[in-house]
Amino acid sequence: MIQKVLKSSSMTLNHAAFAASHSNPVVTLISNQFTLTSLGCVLGVILVAMFPRVDSLDKAVAIGQSLVMFLLGGPLAKTFGMILLQTTPPGALGNVEEAIRQLSASNPAILRIDRAHVWTNTYGQLIGTLIVSVAKGSDEQIILATIHQRLQGVLDLDAKAEGTGELTIQLVQH
C-alpha cells in the first residue's frame, strides 16, 4: 500500500530511472528516498560524533533529521489518516455526488437517498453505503440494478476482480 501512495505522490521517479536502478546498486540506493535520507541522517550522526565540541552542528543535524521525517512522513500520514477517518477522497467526491443526483432523477420510485457515504478501505479501493427510500410496491431488484449500474464506474464495482470497490445498499419502503 505504501508503494501505491508513493507512486501517486510527486516524490517518485519515472519508470526509466526505476528500470536503470535494477542494473546498478548505487542508483538503487540513490533513487529510494527513504534509503537516501536514512544514509544522510547516519552521515549527520557520524559528523556530530567526529566534532563533539561543535554544538551548532548537532542542532543543525537534528533540525535536518526532523525536516526529513516530516517531509517523508507527512504525505503518508495524511493518506493513512484519511483511510482511518473514512473520508471521501477529493478526486471521487464530485463523481459520487453527480452519480447520486442522477440516481435520484433517473427512477421515480426512488424517493430520496439518505446517508450516502463513500470512503477508501485501502489505497485506491472505494467502499460505499447508501440508504435509499423507495415507494411502496416498487420493484426492488430493478432499483438495486439501477443503483449498481450507475455507481459501477465511480466505485469500480467488478465482482470478478480482486481489490475492487464495494457497495452496500439498504432499501427502505415508504
N, C-alpha and C positions, 0 to 999 in steps of 0.2 A: 504494500500500500504506500509506503514511503517513496518508493520509486515512482509511482504514478503522480504523487504530489510534486515531486521534484521535476518530473517531465513536463508538468503543466506550468511550472514557475519559470521565471526568467533566468534562473541560476544554472540551467543545464547547458551542456554543449550540444553542438549539432551532431548528426549521425556520422559524418565523415571523421570527426575527431574521436568519436567513440570507437569506430572501426579501427582507426590507427592506434588506439590505446591498447588493443589486444596484441599488437605486434611488439610494442615497446613497453617494458615495465615502468620506465621513468615517466612516460606520457600517461600511463595509467595512474600513477601517484599524483601527478600534477592536475590531471583532469577531474579527479574526485575531490570536490570541495571540502568534504569532511576530513579526508586524509591530509590534504594540503594544510588546512587550518590547524589540525592536530599537530602536524610536524612543526608548523610555525610557533605554536604555543610551547612545544618542547624546546625548540631553539631559544625562545624567550626565557624559559626557566634556566636553561644552561648558561645564557648570558648573565642572568642575575646571580647565578652561583659563581661565575667567574669573576664578577666585580661586586663583591658583597658590600662594599662601602658606598656605592652609588645608590642612594635612596630613590632618586628620581627615576632611575632605570627600572627598579622594582615596581614603582607606581605606574609607569608607562606600560610595562608588560601586563600588569593586572588590568588596566583600563582596556588595553588591546584585546586581551582574552575575553573580557566582559562584552565588548562590542561584537566580537566574533560570535559569541554564544547567542546574543540577541539577534544578529543578522541571519544566522543559520536556523535558529530555533523558532524565530518569530512566525514565519510562514507556516511551518509545521504545526505550531501551537494553535494558530488561527484555524487551520483546516480541521485539526482534530477537535477543537472546541466547537466548531460548527456541527461536526458529526455528533458529539456528545449532547449538545443542546437541541439537536434535531431541527436545525434551521433550514429553510428552503434555500438552496444555492442561488446566488443572484442571477446567474445565467438562465436558470429554469423558471424563475418567478413569473416573468412575462408570459412565457409559453403556457404555464399552468393556468394562469388567470384567464388567458384568452380561450383555452380549451374548455374551462368551466363555464365561461359566458356562452360559448357556442352550444354546450350541452343543454344549458337552461333554455335556449331559444330553439333547439332542434326538435325537441319532443314535447308536445303539450301535456303529456302525462307526468312529466317531471315538474312538480310544483316549485321546489327550491332545493338548492344544495347547501346543506349546513356543514359546518366544521370540516371543510376541505383542508387537509394538511399533507404537505409533501416535504420530505426530508431525505438526507442521504444516510444510508446504513453503513456503507463502506464507501471509499472514494469512488465517485462516478456512478454508483448504483442508487437510483431513486426509489423511494418507498412512498406510497400514497394511501391515504384513508379518506373516505367520503361517507357522509351521511346524507342520503338523498330522500327527500319527501316526495312521494308519488301519489297520484289519485287512486282512490279505491277502485278495484276491479281492473286495473291496468295490467298488461302482460309484463310480468317482472323479468322474464327471460329476454324479451326484446329490449327492455330498458337496460339490463345488465350488458347485453351485447353492444348496444349503442355507446354506453359509457366506456366499455373496454376498448372499442374501436376508436373512439375519439381520443382517449388518453394513451393509446398504444405507442404512438410516435413520441409523445412527451416523456413518458416514463420508461420507454424501451422495454415494453412487455413482450417477451418472447419465451414461451414455456419450454421450447426446445433447447435454448442456450443457457449455459450456466452463468451466473453473475448478472442476470438481467433484473429489471425493476419488478416491483410487486405492487399490487393494488388490492385493497380491502374495501368493499362497498357494503354499507348497511342500508337497506331499503325500509322506509317507514311509510305505511299507508295512512293517508288522511282522507 
